[in-house]
Amino acid sequence: MDLRDQRNAVTCGGCVLSTAGAVTALFLWASSDRTHRHLGGGFEGEGTDYGAVLTELPLVALAGAALPAFVTTLVAVLLGRASDRHG
């Protein structure tokens, strides 16, 4: 496996990890007690805070996708440096 194939595999893995991270973060956010308090709280929707959804949901999805992407980029850089030293 040459360097280009190795980088393509790492890049593909990074996309998969970012998608899984975003989905996992959204699932954990949606199932938390804090979110249930904001969205389902009171009688006939009393106490429902949709502002929490509008502000938190995009940030949770972004953080869930960005963290695995950052780690994968770091691994790709380290693999590139390691292969440059040995190749």
PyMOL Python script that loads the backbone (N, CA, C, O; Angstrom):
from pymol import cmd

cmd.read_pdbstr("""\
ATOM      1  N   MET A   1       0.857  -1.169   0.000  1.00  0.00           N
ATOM      2  CA  MET A   1       0.000   0.000   0.000  1.00  0.00           C
ATOM      3  C   MET A   1       0.902   1.230   0.000  1.00  0.00           C
ATOM      4  O   MET A   1       1.732   1.403   0.893  1.00  0.00           O
ATOM      5  N   ASP A   2       0.732   2.075  -1.002  1.00  0.00           N
ATOM      6  CA  ASP A   2       1.578   3.265  -1.065  1.00  0.00           C
ATOM      7  C   ASP A   2       0.969   4.393  -0.225  1.00  0.00           C
ATOM      8  O   ASP A   2      -0.111   4.249   0.348  1.00  0.00           O
ATOM      9  N   LEU A   3       1.669   5.487  -0.170  1.00  0.00           N
ATOM     10  CA  LEU A   3       1.297   6.612   0.684  1.00  0.00           C
ATOM     11  C   LEU A   3      -0.051   7.209   0.286  1.00  0.00           C
ATOM     12  O   LEU A   3      -0.843   7.585   1.151  1.00  0.00           O
ATOM     13  N   ARG A   4      -0.311   7.298  -1.010  1.00  0.00           N
ATOM     14  CA  ARG A   4      -1.576   7.875  -1.481  1.00  0.00           C
ATOM     15  C   ARG A   4      -2.769   7.022  -1.042  1.00  0.00           C
ATOM     16  O   ARG A   4      -3.788   7.557  -0.606  1.00  0.00           O
ATOM     17  N   ASP A   5      -2.642   5.697  -1.158  1.00  0.00           N
ATOM     18  CA  ASP A   5      -3.714   4.805  -0.709  1.00  0.00           C
ATOM     19  C   ASP A   5      -3.914   4.901   0.795  1.00  0.00           C
ATOM     20  O   ASP A   5      -5.041   4.857   1.288  1.00  0.00           O
ATOM     21  N   GLN A   6      -2.821   5.031   1.508  1.00  0.00           N
ATOM     22  CA  GLN A   6      -2.893   5.142   2.963  1.00  0.00           C
ATOM     23  C   GLN A   6      -3.597   6.443   3.369  1.00  0.00           C
ATOM     24  O   GLN A   6      -4.425   6.439   4.280  1.00  0.00           O
ATOM     25  N   ARG A   7      -3.277   7.537   2.707  1.00  0.00           N
ATOM     26  CA  ARG A   7      -3.940   8.809   3.004  1.00  0.00           C
ATOM     27  C   ARG A   7      -5.412   8.774   2.628  1.00  0.00           C
ATOM     28  O   ARG A   7      -6.243   9.332   3.345  1.00  0.00           O
ATOM     29  N   ASN A   8      -5.754   8.125   1.513  1.00  0.00           N
ATOM     30  CA  ASN A   8      -7.155   8.002   1.121  1.00  0.00           C
ATOM     31  C   ASN A   8      -7.942   7.192   2.151  1.00  0.00           C
ATOM     32  O   ASN A   8      -9.085   7.524   2.465  1.00  0.00           O
ATOM     33  N   ALA A   9      -7.333   6.138   2.670  1.00  0.00           N
ATOM     34  CA  ALA A   9      -8.003   5.326   3.687  1.00  0.00           C
ATOM     35  C   ALA A   9      -8.208   6.129   4.964  1.00  0.00           C
ATOM     36  O   ALA A   9      -9.264   6.042   5.591  1.00  0.00           O
ATOM     37  N   VAL A  10      -7.207   6.905   5.351  1.00  0.00           N
ATOM     38  CA  VAL A  10      -7.334   7.729   6.550  1.00  0.00           C
ATOM     39  C   VAL A  10      -8.389   8.810   6.344  1.00  0.00           C
ATOM     40  O   VAL A  10      -9.162   9.099   7.258  1.00  0.00           O
ATOM     41  N   THR A  11      -8.432   9.406   5.160  1.00  0.00           N
ATOM     42  CA  THR A  11      -9.428  10.433   4.862  1.00  0.00           C
ATOM     43  C   THR A  11     -10.833   9.859   4.900  1.00  0.00           C
ATOM     44  O   THR A  11     -11.735  10.468   5.476  1.00  0.00           O
ATOM     45  N   CYS A  12     -11.028   8.712   4.302  1.00  0.00           N
ATOM     46  CA  CYS A  12     -12.328   8.053   4.324  1.00  0.00           C
ATOM     47  C   CYS A  12     -12.718   7.690   5.757  1.00  0.00           C
ATOM     48  O   CYS A  12     -13.869   7.858   6.159  1.00  0.00           O
ATOM     49  N   GLY A  13     -11.756   7.197   6.511  1.00  0.00           N
ATOM     50  CA  GLY A  13     -12.008   6.888   7.916  1.00  0.00           C
ATOM     51  C   GLY A  13     -12.387   8.126   8.708  1.00  0.00           C
ATOM     52  O   GLY A  13     -13.226   8.060   9.606  1.00  0.00           O
ATOM     53  N   GLY A  14     -11.776   9.249   8.381  1.00  0.00           N
ATOM     54  CA  GLY A  14     -12.095  10.502   9.055  1.00  0.00           C
ATOM     55  C   GLY A  14     -13.522  10.947   8.777  1.00  0.00           C
ATOM     56  O   GLY A  14     -14.212  11.436   9.672  1.00  0.00           O
ATOM     57  N   CYS A  15     -13.960  10.780   7.545  1.00  0.00           N
ATOM     58  CA  CYS A  15     -15.353  11.138   7.204  1.00  0.00           C
ATOM     59  C   CYS A  15     -16.337  10.247   7.943  1.00  0.00           C
ATOM     60  O   CYS A  15     -17.350  10.724   8.456  1.00  0.00           O
ATOM     61  N   VAL A  16     -16.044   8.965   7.999  1.00  0.00           N
ATOM     62  CA  VAL A  16     -16.915   8.033   8.714  1.00  0.00           C
ATOM     63  C   VAL A  16     -16.938   8.373  10.203  1.00  0.00           C
ATOM     64  O   VAL A  16     -18.002   8.380  10.822  1.00  0.00           O
ATOM     65  N   LEU A  17     -15.772   8.652  10.777  1.00  0.00           N
ATOM     66  CA  LEU A  17     -15.718   9.006  12.200  1.00  0.00           C
ATOM     67  C   LEU A  17     -16.439  10.320  12.486  1.00  0.00           C
ATOM     68  O   LEU A  17     -17.092  10.445  13.522  1.00  0.00           O
ATOM     69  N   SER A  18     -16.334  11.290  11.601  1.00  0.00           N
ATOM     70  CA  SER A  18     -17.037  12.560  11.793  1.00  0.00           C
ATOM     71  C   SER A  18     -18.545  12.371  11.756  1.00  0.00           C
ATOM     72  O   SER A  18     -19.268  12.950  12.568  1.00  0.00           O
ATOM     73  N   THR A  19     -19.016  11.572  10.828  1.00  0.00           N
ATOM     74  CA  THR A  19     -20.449  11.296  10.754  1.00  0.00           C
ATOM     75  C   THR A  19     -20.922  10.561  12.002  1.00  0.00           C
ATOM     76  O   THR A  19     -21.949  10.909  12.584  1.00  0.00           O
ATOM     77  N   ALA A  20     -20.173   9.549  12.405  1.00  0.00           N
ATOM     78  CA  ALA A  20     -20.540   8.803  13.614  1.00  0.00           C
ATOM     79  C   ALA A  20     -20.475   9.698  14.852  1.00  0.00           C
ATOM     80  O   ALA A  20     -21.319   9.585  15.740  1.00  0.00           O
ATOM     81  N   GLY A  21     -19.490  10.575  14.917  1.00  0.00           N
ATOM     82  CA  GLY A  21     -19.367  11.484  16.049  1.00  0.00           C
ATOM     83  C   GLY A  21     -20.525  12.458  16.128  1.00  0.00           C
ATOM     84  O   GLY A  21     -21.044  12.721  17.213  1.00  0.00           O
ATOM     85  N   ALA A  22     -20.937  12.996  14.991  1.00  0.00           N
ATOM     86  CA  ALA A  22     -22.062  13.934  14.967  1.00  0.00           C
ATOM     87  C   ALA A  22     -23.359  13.233  15.366  1.00  0.00           C
ATOM     88  O   ALA A  22     -24.141  13.774  16.148  1.00  0.00           O
ATOM     89  N   VAL A  23     -23.589  12.049  14.841  1.00  0.00           N
ATOM     90  CA  VAL A  23     -24.811  11.306  15.175  1.00  0.00           C
ATOM     91  C   VAL A  23     -24.816  10.925  16.651  1.00  0.00           C
ATOM     92  O   VAL A  23     -25.844  11.041  17.318  1.00  0.00           O
ATOM     93  N   THR A  24     -23.690  10.479  17.157  1.00  0.00           N
ATOM     94  CA  THR A  24     -23.594  10.106  18.570  1.00  0.00           C
ATOM     95  C   THR A  24     -23.804  11.315  19.466  1.00  0.00           C
ATOM     96  O   THR A  24     -24.519  11.231  20.464  1.00  0.00           O
ATOM     97  N   ALA A  25     -23.189  12.434  19.120  1.00  0.00           N
ATOM     98  CA  ALA A  25     -23.352  13.647  19.930  1.00  0.00           C
ATOM     99  C   ALA A  25     -24.806  14.108  19.941  1.00  0.00           C
ATOM    100  O   ALA A  25     -25.325  14.502  20.985  1.00  0.00           O
ATOM    101  N   LEU A  26     -25.460  14.062  18.792  1.00  0.00           N
ATOM    102  CA  LEU A  26     -26.871  14.452  18.727  1.00  0.00           C
ATOM    103  C   LEU A  26     -27.751  13.502  19.533  1.00  0.00           C
ATOM    104  O   LEU A  26     -28.680  13.940  20.211  1.00  0.00           O
ATOM    105  N   PHE A  27     -27.463  12.210  19.462  1.00  0.00           N
ATOM    106  CA  PHE A  27     -28.226  11.237  20.234  1.00  0.00           C
ATOM    107  C   PHE A  27     -28.046  11.463  21.733  1.00  0.00           C
ATOM    108  O   PHE A  27     -29.019  11.447  22.488  1.00  0.00           O
ATOM    109  N   LEU A  28     -26.814  11.670  22.160  1.00  0.00           N
ATOM    110  CA  LEU A  28     -26.565  11.915  23.584  1.00  0.00           C
ATOM    111  C   LEU A  28     -27.204  13.221  24.051  1.00  0.00           C
ATOM    112  O   LEU A  28     -27.731  13.291  25.162  1.00  0.00           O
ATOM    113  N   TRP A  29     -27.161  14.243  23.218  1.00  0.00           N
ATOM    114  CA  TRP A  29     -27.792  15.515  23.565  1.00  0.00           C
ATOM    115  C   TRP A  29     -29.306  15.343  23.686  1.00  0.00           C
ATOM    116  O   TRP A  29     -29.921  15.840  24.629  1.00  0.00           O
ATOM    117  N   ALA A  30     -29.900  14.636  22.723  1.00  0.00           N
ATOM    118  CA  ALA A  30     -31.354  14.462  22.718  1.00  0.00           C
ATOM    119  C   ALA A  30     -31.845  13.613  23.881  1.00  0.00           C
ATOM    120  O   ALA A  30     -32.977  13.779  24.333  1.00  0.00           O
ATOM    121  N   SER A  31     -31.008  12.708  24.368  1.00  0.00           N
ATOM    122  CA  SER A  31     -31.437  11.829  25.449  1.00  0.00           C
ATOM    123  C   SER A  31     -31.057  12.347  26.835  1.00  0.00           C
ATOM    124  O   SER A  31     -31.309  11.669  27.831  1.00  0.00           O
ATOM    125  N   SER A  32     -30.463  13.524  26.917  1.00  0.00           N
ATOM    126  CA  SER A  32     -30.050  14.032  28.225  1.00  0.00           C
ATOM    127  C   SER A  32     -31.239  14.620  28.989  1.00  0.00           C
ATOM    128  O   SER A  32     -32.221  15.063  28.393  1.00  0.00           O
ATOM    129  N   ASP A  33     -31.130  14.616  30.300  1.00  0.00           N
ATOM    130  CA  ASP A  33     -32.181  15.174  31.154  1.00  0.00           C
ATOM    131  C   ASP A  33     -32.353  16.666  30.914  1.00  0.00           C
ATOM    132  O   ASP A  33     -33.470  17.183  30.961  1.00  0.00           O
ATOM    133  N   ARG A  34     -31.267  17.345  30.660  1.00  0.00           N
ATOM    134  CA  ARG A  34     -31.317  18.793  30.416  1.00  0.00           C
ATOM    135  C   ARG A  34     -32.162  19.110  29.187  1.00  0.00           C
ATOM    136  O   ARG A  34     -32.966  20.042  29.207  1.00  0.00           O
ATOM    137  N   THR A  35     -31.982  18.346  28.129  1.00  0.00           N
ATOM    138  CA  THR A  35     -32.753  18.564  26.912  1.00  0.00           C
ATOM    139  C   THR A  35     -34.223  18.251  27.142  1.00  0.00           C
ATOM    140  O   THR A  35     -35.096  18.963  26.647  1.00  0.00           O
ATOM    141  N   HIS A  36     -34.502  17.186  27.892  1.00  0.00           N
ATOM    142  CA  HIS A  36     -35.897  16.851  28.198  1.00  0.00           C
ATOM    143  C   HIS A  36     -36.573  17.961  28.998  1.00  0.00           C
ATOM    144  O   HIS A  36     -37.756  18.239  28.805  1.00  0.00           O
ATOM    145  N   ARG A  37     -35.829  18.585  29.886  1.00  0.00           N
ATOM    146  CA  ARG A  37     -36.380  19.714  30.660  1.00  0.00           C
ATOM    147  C   ARG A  37     -36.740  20.877  29.740  1.00  0.00           C
ATOM    148  O   ARG A  37     -37.789  21.502  29.898  1.00  0.00           O
ATOM    149  N   HIS A  38     -35.874  21.158  28.790  1.00  0.00           N
ATOM    150  CA  HIS A  38     -36.121  22.297  27.893  1.00  0.00           C
ATOM    151  C   HIS A  38     -37.237  22.017  26.893  1.00  0.00           C
ATOM    152  O   HIS A  38     -37.985  22.926  26.533  1.00  0.00           O
ATOM    153  N   LEU A  39     -37.356  20.785  26.448  1.00  0.00           N
ATOM    154  CA  LEU A  39     -38.281  20.499  25.351  1.00  0.00           C
ATOM    155  C   LEU A  39     -39.588  19.852  25.759  1.00  0.00           C
ATOM    156  O   LEU A  39     -40.577  19.973  25.036  1.00  0.00           O
ATOM    157  N   GLY A  40     -39.626  19.177  26.877  1.00  0.00           N
ATOM    158  CA  GLY A  40     -40.840  18.455  27.178  1.00  0.00           C
ATOM    159  C   GLY A  40     -41.489  18.854  28.471  1.00  0.00           C
ATOM    160  O   GLY A  40     -42.524  18.307  28.852  1.00  0.00           O
ATOM    161  N   GLY A  41     -40.898  19.789  29.139  1.00  0.00           N
ATOM    162  CA  GLY A  41     -41.183  20.139  30.506  1.00  0.00           C
ATOM    163  C   GLY A  41     -42.589  20.135  31.019  1.00  0.00           C
ATOM    164  O   GLY A  41     -42.942  19.256  31.804  1.00  0.00           O
ATOM    165  N   GLY A  42     -43.396  21.056  30.622  1.00  0.00           N
ATOM    166  CA  GLY A  42     -44.614  21.301  31.372  1.00  0.00           C
ATOM    167  C   GLY A  42     -45.893  20.861  30.695  1.00  0.00           C
ATOM    168  O   GLY A  42     -45.882  20.248  29.628  1.00  0.00           O
ATOM    169  N   PHE A  43     -46.982  21.186  31.336  1.00  0.00           N
ATOM    170  CA  PHE A  43     -48.318  20.873  30.870  1.00  0.00           C
ATOM    171  C   PHE A  43     -48.637  21.691  29.618  1.00  0.00           C
ATOM    172  O   PHE A  43     -48.478  22.912  29.613  1.00  0.00           O
ATOM    173  N   GLU A  44     -49.080  21.027  28.574  1.00  0.00           N
ATOM    174  CA  GLU A  44     -49.436  21.647  27.302  1.00  0.00           C
ATOM    175  C   GLU A  44     -48.325  22.530  26.734  1.00  0.00           C
ATOM    176  O   GLU A  44     -48.582  23.619  26.222  1.00  0.00           O
ATOM    177  N   GLY A  45     -47.101  22.048  26.829  1.00  0.00           N
ATOM    178  CA  GLY A  45     -45.967  22.760  26.259  1.00  0.00           C
ATOM    179  C   GLY A  45     -45.482  23.922  27.088  1.00  0.00           C
ATOM    180  O   GLY A  45     -44.607  24.673  26.657  1.00  0.00           O
ATOM    181  N   GLU A  46     -46.036  24.081  28.271  1.00  0.00           N
ATOM    182  CA  GLU A  46     -45.614  25.167  29.152  1.00  0.00           C
ATOM    183  C   GLU A  46     -44.176  24.914  29.611  1.00  0.00           C
ATOM    184  O   GLU A  46     -43.851  23.814  30.056  1.00  0.00           O
ATOM    185  N   GLY A  47     -43.359  25.883  29.509  1.00  0.00           N
ATOM    186  CA  GLY A  47     -41.960  25.737  29.911  1.00  0.00           C
ATOM    187  C   GLY A  47     -41.059  25.217  28.806  1.00  0.00           C
ATOM    188  O   GLY A  47     -39.873  24.985  29.039  1.00  0.00           O
ATOM    189  N   THR A  48     -41.598  25.030  27.603  1.00  0.00           N
ATOM    190  CA  THR A  48     -40.785  24.558  26.487  1.00  0.00           C
ATOM    191  C   THR A  48     -39.917  25.709  25.991  1.00  0.00           C
ATOM    192  O   THR A  48     -40.395  26.821  25.766  1.00  0.00           O
ATOM    193  N   ASP A  49     -38.624  25.413  25.828  1.00  0.00           N
ATOM    194  CA  ASP A  49     -37.667  26.432  25.417  1.00  0.00           C
ATOM    195  C   ASP A  49     -37.046  26.026  24.081  1.00  0.00           C
ATOM    196  O   ASP A  49     -36.075  25.270  24.051  1.00  0.00           O
ATOM    197  N   TYR A  50     -37.600  26.523  22.988  1.00  0.00           N
ATOM    198  CA  TYR A  50     -37.077  26.185  21.671  1.00  0.00           C
ATOM    199  C   TYR A  50     -35.778  26.920  21.361  1.00  0.00           C
ATOM    200  O   TYR A  50     -35.070  26.562  20.419  1.00  0.00           O
ATOM    201  N   GLY A  51     -35.468  27.929  22.136  1.00  0.00           N
ATOM    202  CA  GLY A  51     -34.191  28.616  21.974  1.00  0.00           C
ATOM    203  C   GLY A  51     -33.021  27.688  22.252  1.00  0.00           C
ATOM    204  O   GLY A  51     -31.953  27.821  21.654  1.00  0.00           O
ATOM    205  N   ALA A  52     -33.233  26.738  23.173  1.00  0.00           N
ATOM    206  CA  ALA A  52     -32.181  25.758  23.459  1.00  0.00           C
ATOM    207  C   ALA A  52     -31.886  24.903  22.231  1.00  0.00           C
ATOM    208  O   ALA A  52     -30.732  24.571  21.961  1.00  0.00           O
ATOM    209  N   VAL A  53     -32.924  24.551  21.497  1.00  0.00           N
ATOM    210  CA  VAL A  53     -32.733  23.753  20.281  1.00  0.00           C
ATOM    211  C   VAL A  53     -32.005  24.565  19.225  1.00  0.00           C
ATOM    212  O   VAL A  53     -31.089  24.065  18.571  1.00  0.00           O
ATOM    213  N   LEU A  54     -32.405  25.802  19.060  1.00  0.00           N
ATOM    214  CA  LEU A  54     -31.816  26.631  18.004  1.00  0.00           C
ATOM    215  C   LEU A  54     -30.354  26.968  18.274  1.00  0.00           C
ATOM    216  O   LEU A  54     -29.578  27.148  17.336  1.00  0.00           O
ATOM    217  N   THR A  55     -29.976  27.054  19.537  1.00  0.00           N
ATOM    218  CA  THR A  55     -28.586  27.386  19.845  1.00  0.00           C
ATOM    219  C   THR A  55     -27.728  26.152  20.088  1.00  0.00           C
ATOM    220  O   THR A  55     -26.584  26.099  19.635  1.00  0.00           O
ATOM    221  N   GLU A  56     -28.257  25.162  20.793  1.00  0.00           N
ATOM    222  CA  GLU A  56     -27.443  24.010  21.170  1.00  0.00           C
ATOM    223  C   GLU A  56     -27.306  22.968  20.071  1.00  0.00           C
ATOM    224  O   GLU A  56     -26.231  22.396  19.890  1.00  0.00           O
ATOM    225  N   LEU A  57     -28.373  22.717  19.344  1.00  0.00           N
ATOM    226  CA  LEU A  57     -28.350  21.648  18.343  1.00  0.00           C
ATOM    227  C   LEU A  57     -27.247  21.828  17.298  1.00  0.00           C
ATOM    228  O   LEU A  57     -26.504  20.878  17.050  1.00  0.00           O
ATOM    229  N   PRO A  58     -27.104  23.002  16.676  1.00  0.00           N
ATOM    230  CA  PRO A  58     -26.009  23.147  15.704  1.00  0.00           C
ATOM    231  C   PRO A  58     -24.626  23.023  16.343  1.00  0.00           C
ATOM    232  O   PRO A  58     -23.704  22.477  15.737  1.00  0.00           O
ATOM    233  N   LEU A  59     -24.486  23.528  17.557  1.00  0.00           N
ATOM    234  CA  LEU A  59     -23.185  23.442  18.230  1.00  0.00           C
ATOM    235  C   LEU A  59     -22.831  22.007  18.594  1.00  0.00           C
ATOM    236  O   LEU A  59     -21.676  21.597  18.477  1.00  0.00           O
ATOM    237  N   VAL A  60     -23.826  21.245  19.037  1.00  0.00           N
ATOM    238  CA  VAL A  60     -23.587  19.837  19.373  1.00  0.00           C
ATOM    239  C   VAL A  60     -23.191  19.056  18.120  1.00  0.00           C
ATOM    240  O   VAL A  60     -22.246  18.267  18.151  1.00  0.00           O
ATOM    241  N   ALA A  61     -23.908  19.273  17.022  1.00  0.00           N
ATOM    242  CA  ALA A  61     -23.581  18.573  15.776  1.00  0.00           C
ATOM    243  C   ALA A  61     -22.192  18.960  15.272  1.00  0.00           C
ATOM    244  O   ALA A  61     -21.433  18.103  14.819  1.00  0.00           O
ATOM    245  N   LEU A  62     -21.863  20.235  15.350  1.00  0.00           N
ATOM    246  CA  LEU A  62     -20.557  20.697  14.903  1.00  0.00           C
ATOM    247  C   LEU A  62     -19.431  20.124  15.761  1.00  0.00           C
ATOM    248  O   LEU A  62     -18.414  19.669  15.239  1.00  0.00           O
ATOM    249  N   ALA A  63     -19.619  20.150  17.068  1.00  0.00           N
ATOM    250  CA  ALA A  63     -18.592  19.600  17.963  1.00  0.00           C
ATOM    251  C   ALA A  63     -18.449  18.097  17.772  1.00  0.00           C
ATOM    252  O   ALA A  63     -17.335  17.573  17.793  1.00  0.00           O
ATOM    253  N   GLY A  64     -19.556  17.403  17.587  1.00  0.00           N
ATOM    254  CA  GLY A  64     -19.502  15.961  17.367  1.00  0.00           C
ATOM    255  C   GLY A  64     -18.792  15.587  16.085  1.00  0.00           C
ATOM    256  O   GLY A  64     -18.156  14.536  16.009  1.00  0.00           O
ATOM    257  N   ALA A  65     -18.892  16.436  15.075  1.00  0.00           N
ATOM    258  CA  ALA A  65     -18.211  16.171  13.804  1.00  0.00           C
ATOM    259  C   ALA A  65     -16.775  16.677  13.809  1.00  0.00           C
ATOM    260  O   ALA A  65     -15.903  16.075  13.181  1.00  0.00           O
ATOM    261  N   ALA A  66     -16.523  17.778  14.511  1.00  0.00           N
ATOM    262  CA  ALA A  66     -15.194  18.396  14.469  1.00  0.00           C
ATOM    263  C   ALA A  66     -14.150  17.623  15.271  1.00  0.00           C
ATOM    264  O   ALA A  66     -12.997  17.528  14.852  1.00  0.00           O
ATOM    265  N   LEU A  67     -14.536  17.081  16.399  1.00  0.00           N
ATOM    266  CA  LEU A  67     -13.556  16.373  17.228  1.00  0.00           C
ATOM    267  C   LEU A  67     -12.956  15.160  16.512  1.00  0.00           C
ATOM    268  O   LEU A  67     -11.731  15.043  16.470  1.00  0.00           O
ATOM    269  N   PRO A  68     -13.759  14.253  15.948  1.00  0.00           N
ATOM    270  CA  PRO A  68     -13.148  13.149  15.203  1.00  0.00           C
ATOM    271  C   PRO A  68     -12.361  13.620  13.980  1.00  0.00           C
ATOM    272  O   PRO A  68     -11.338  13.025  13.641  1.00  0.00           O
ATOM    273  N   ALA A  69     -12.820  14.672  13.318  1.00  0.00           N
ATOM    274  CA  ALA A  69     -12.088  15.193  12.159  1.00  0.00           C
ATOM    275  C   ALA A  69     -10.729  15.728  12.578  1.00  0.00           C
ATOM    276  O   ALA A  69      -9.734  15.517  11.885  1.00  0.00           O
ATOM    277  N   PHE A  70     -10.685  16.415  13.704  1.00  0.00           N
ATOM    278  CA  PHE A  70      -9.417  16.929  14.212  1.00  0.00           C
ATOM    279  C   PHE A  70      -8.462  15.792  14.561  1.00  0.00           C
ATOM    280  O   PHE A  70      -7.282  15.842  14.214  1.00  0.00           O
ATOM    281  N   VAL A  71      -8.963  14.782  15.238  1.00  0.00           N
ATOM    282  CA  VAL A  71      -8.112  13.643  15.618  1.00  0.00           C
ATOM    283  C   VAL A  71      -7.623  12.909  14.378  1.00  0.00           C
ATOM    284  O   VAL A  71      -6.460  12.511  14.320  1.00  0.00           O
ATOM    285  N   THR A  72      -8.487  12.722  13.386  1.00  0.00           N
ATOM    286  CA  THR A  72      -8.082  12.034  12.163  1.00  0.00           C
ATOM    287  C   THR A  72      -7.042  12.839  11.397  1.00  0.00           C
ATOM    288  O   THR A  72      -6.108  12.265  10.838  1.00  0.00           O
ATOM    289  N   THR A  73      -7.190  14.150  11.362  1.00  0.00           N
ATOM    290  CA  THR A  73      -6.198  15.004  10.711  1.00  0.00           C
ATOM    291  C   THR A  73      -4.853  14.888  11.413  1.00  0.00           C
ATOM    292  O   THR A  73      -3.806  14.808  10.770  1.00  0.00           O
ATOM    293  N   LEU A  74      -4.897  14.879  12.722  1.00  0.00           N
ATOM    294  CA  LEU A  74      -3.663  14.721  13.494  1.00  0.00           C
ATOM    295  C   LEU A  74      -2.986  13.392  13.183  1.00  0.00           C
ATOM    296  O   LEU A  74      -1.769  13.342  13.004  1.00  0.00           O
ATOM    297  N   VAL A  75      -3.764  12.321  13.117  1.00  0.00           N
ATOM    298  CA  VAL A  75      -3.205  11.000  12.788  1.00  0.00           C
ATOM    299  C   VAL A  75      -2.626  11.005  11.369  1.00  0.00           C
ATOM    300  O   VAL A  75      -1.554  10.449  11.135  1.00  0.00           O
ATOM    301  N   ALA A  76      -3.331  11.630  10.429  1.00  0.00           N
ATOM    302  CA  ALA A  76      -2.844  11.680   9.046  1.00  0.00           C
ATOM    303  C   ALA A  76      -1.525  12.438   8.953  1.00  0.00           C
ATOM    304  O   ALA A  76      -0.622  12.037   8.219  1.00  0.00           O
ATOM    305  N   VAL A  77      -1.418  13.524   9.694  1.00  0.00           N
ATOM    306  CA  VAL A  77      -0.165  14.288   9.694  1.00  0.00           C
ATOM    307  C   VAL A  77       0.959  13.463  10.297  1.00  0.00           C
ATOM    308  O   VAL A  77       2.069  13.436   9.767  1.00  0.00           O
ATOM    309  N   LEU A  78       0.674  12.794  11.399  1.00  0.00           N
ATOM    310  CA  LEU A  78       1.701  11.971  12.037  1.00  0.00           C
ATOM    311  C   LEU A  78       2.099  10.803  11.151  1.00  0.00           C
ATOM    312  O   LEU A  78       3.278  10.456  11.094  1.00  0.00           O
ATOM    313  N   LEU A  79       1.141  10.184  10.454  1.00  0.00           N
ATOM    314  CA  LEU A  79       1.482   9.102   9.525  1.00  0.00           C
ATOM    315  C   LEU A  79       2.312   9.620   8.362  1.00  0.00           C
ATOM    316  O   LEU A  79       3.229   8.943   7.895  1.00  0.00           O
ATOM    317  N   GLY A  80       1.991  10.820   7.895  1.00  0.00           N
ATOM    318  CA  GLY A  80       2.762  11.417   6.804  1.00  0.00           C
ATOM    319  C   GLY A  80       4.197  11.693   7.212  1.00  0.00           C
ATOM    320  O   GLY A  80       5.124  11.472   6.433  1.00  0.00           O
ATOM    321  N   ARG A  81       4.378  12.174   8.427  1.00  0.00           N
ATOM    322  CA  ARG A  81       5.739  12.441   8.916  1.00  0.00           C
ATOM    323  C   ARG A  81       6.507  11.141   9.130  1.00  0.00           C
ATOM    324  O   ARG A  81       7.696  11.057   8.824  1.00  0.00           O
ATOM    325  N   ALA A  82       5.824  10.134   9.654  1.00  0.00           N
ATOM    326  CA  ALA A  82       6.484   8.841   9.890  1.00  0.00           C
ATOM    327  C   ALA A  82       6.890   8.205   8.570  1.00  0.00           C
ATOM    328  O   ALA A  82       7.971   7.624   8.471  1.00  0.00           O
ATOM    329  N   SER A  83       6.035   8.306   7.549  1.00  0.00           N
ATOM    330  CA  SER A  83       6.369   7.685   6.264  1.00  0.00           C
ATOM    331  C   SER A  83       7.474   8.485   5.555  1.00  0.00           C
ATOM    332  O   SER A  83       8.261   7.908   4.804  1.00  0.00           O
ATOM    333  N   ASP A  84       7.540   9.804   5.784  1.00  0.00           N
ATOM    334  CA  ASP A  84       8.605  10.595   5.178  1.00  0.00           C
ATOM    335  C   ASP A  84       9.965  10.222   5.761  1.00  0.00           C
ATOM    336  O   ASP A  84      10.964  10.210   5.043  1.00  0.00           O
ATOM    337  N   ARG A  85      10.009   9.921   7.038  1.00  0.00           N
ATOM    338  CA  ARG A  85      11.276   9.550   7.681  1.00  0.00           C
ATOM    339  C   ARG A  85      11.748   8.173   7.244  1.00  0.00           C
ATOM    340  O   ARG A  85      12.949   7.934   7.122  1.00  0.00           O
ATOM    341  N   HIS A  86      10.793   7.255   7.006  1.00  0.00           N
ATOM    342  CA  HIS A  86      11.170   5.873   6.687  1.00  0.00           C
ATOM    343  C   HIS A  86      11.201   5.598   5.195  1.00  0.00           C
ATOM    344  O   HIS A  86      11.715   4.564   4.768  1.00  0.00           O
ATOM    345  N   GLY A  87      10.665   6.497   4.403  1.00  0.00           N
ATOM    346  CA  GLY A  87      10.552   6.200   2.972  1.00  0.00           C
ATOM    347  C   GLY A  87      11.537   6.890   2.198  1.00  0.00           C
ATOM    348  O   GLY A  87      11.575   6.746   0.976  1.00  0.00           O
TER     349      GLY A  87
END
""", "prot")
cmd.dss("prot")
cmd.show_as("cartoon", "prot")
cmd.util.cbc("prot")
cmd.orient("prot")
